[in-house]
Amino acid sequence: MAERKSFLIRIDAQTLDLVKEWADDEFRSLNGQVEYLLREALKRAGRLPGPAARVGKPGGEPE
């Protein structure tokens, strides 16, 4: 497993509450949900190495 690091994030209360609700809906911890969302954003942006690096329109073009 990759080395895990921690960092502080400042976020407005409404966004935090909405992400907490989303995490609960998907049976994840808040931290797990934030990590999941960041990984998905990295995949869509083509910044995550691997075969699923580009997600979007057919042909690998991002939406």
N, C-alpha and C positions, 0 to 999 in steps of 0.2 A: 504494500500500500504506500502511496505517496506520503511524504512528510506533510503534517498538518500544521498550519499556522493560524494564529488568531489575530484579529484586528478589531478596532472600534469603528462603528459606523453611526453617523448621525442621520436620522430619518424622521420625517414628520409623523405625527401620531396617527393620522388617518391611514397613511400608506402602511405603517407598521401593523395597525389593526387589520387591514385588508389582507396583508400577507399572512398574518397569524391565522385568520379564518381560512384562507386558501390552504395553508399547511394542514390545518385540522381536517379539512374536507378530503385531503389526499393522504391522511394518516402519516404525515411527516412532522418532524420537529420544525420549529421556526428556522433553526440553523440549516437543517437539511433542505428545507424549501428554498432558502436563499441560495445555497450551493447549487441546487437543481436548476433554478432560474438562471444563474450565472453560466452554468455549463451549456444550457440550451441557447442562450444568447451568443456564446462563443461559437457553438456549432453553426448557427444561422449566419454568423458573420464570417465563417470560413477561417476562424482563428484557432480552432481546436484540431490538433493533428488526428488523422485517422480516416477510415473510409467514409464515415458519415459527417465529414467536415462541412459539406455544403448541404443545406436543406432549403428547399424552396421550389421554384418552377422546374419542370422536367429539363434535363440537360445541365443541371447544376447551377442555373442562374438563380440568385436570391430573389425573393419576392419584393 
